[in-house]
Amino acid sequence: MDKLIVQGGAPLLGEIRVSGAKNAALPLMCAALLTREQLTLSNVPHLKDVSTMLRLLAQLGVEVSLDDRLGLSLQAERLSEPLAPYDLVKTMRASILVLGPLVARCGEARVSLPGGCAIGSRPVDLHIKGLEALGAEISVEQGYIAARAKRLEGARVVMDLVTVTATENLMMAACLAQGTTVLENAAREPEVVDLAQCLLAMGARIGGAGTDVITIEGVAQLRGATHRIMPDRIETGTFLAAAAATGGRVTLQGTDAGILDAVLEKLRETGAELQTGSGTISLAMRGRPKGVNVRTAPYPGFPTDMQAQLMALDAIAEGTAVITETIFENRFMHALEMQRLGADIEISGNAAIVRGVGKLQGATVMATDLRASASLVIAGLAAEGETTVDRIYHLDRGYECIEEKLAQLGARIRRVH
Ligand code: UD1
């Protein structure tokens, strides 16, 4: 199993390019299931989760071709058995995103109940309820969701909770339904908007993406399109947090400051100087960061996927900060590992009280989920001495060439097999 060895203490300096967003790429790839024609995506990040999704789509009968410039063409002219098996779905929860498109296009689907990051119980009841509202008959048997519908019918769906992938699943399914669907309490995440833009280019009729009410008028069929995947706001935030934690000065290219206001605001509060331009964000940090309170919330609130990285920053900051996690239970596993580096963190229910210590000390830590892994790398970069981050396969699911990009910024980091 691969490990990362980090020699801490060097400020990150320089410039890197941000990759396409994992959480936009995965639903966009599933949108290819909705049409017989070719969907071409550019700015595709090179990630384990993307390869897993490609394997799943290929198994469903999608023809896949990749070019050497981060371009991906998907054509679902003829689909085979609409089945997403456990061995693929268990490694990536986002596989559930094939459910809506498959039922809409094929009239049936069997998708294994998902696995994915170990961050609390993550049910899929709202995906199921939503599809039922659109007229699908659903049963859960032997660990599989079995859905059937001759043709889905538009309906009003009020979601109990704001959920990103359920919003995406239902938005895709509703594109081919008979009549109009209104999704209320929809997720407003930029990745939902990116998906809607691609679906619009494919001939869908969607209004309101980016607000909490999305209206979809079903059409008989969709066509092929070309779409550029939006930049990864979590990768952007992760590199900015790493630069701030090491007292660095970095410029990120190919990103978009408009999609991470809440994160930039918190980084400013820590004392970082930020400058944004067209597609670029620069950060400079002088001195020790100040601790900042964080409360995760659906977009446009502070993203849960940046909570762990901010905790690494708070761990070495001046003062005490409270981090409250409101989206997922059990998403503080990184706190225990940070304690191994000397951090002073107390967990109380869904809050972590982080008392900043002047310096962390290198140690061996274990990555437990994707964003937790990133936070441990940040903590290691800021610590004195050597930190070994074990089980980094999680990182490869969601960060493209993380050690190479960090090394480009002067980090002393290497991967050992
Ligand atoms: C997506 C992101 C993930 C991010 C999360 C929250 C992708 C591929 N993944 O995950 O990186 O951390 O949004 O921003 O885009 N819930 C239910 N029932 C459901 C679905 C969700 O109760 O049917 C709950 C979840 O347990 C959680 C909350 O709703 O407490 C939000 O989860 P959700 O937005 O669905 O997360 P994902 O879409 O899985």
Residues whose N, C-alpha, C, O or C-beta is under 5 A from the ligand:
A	BS01	UD1	N23 A94 S121 R122 P123 V124 D125 L126 H127 L161 V162 T163 V164 T165 A166 T304 D305 I327 F328
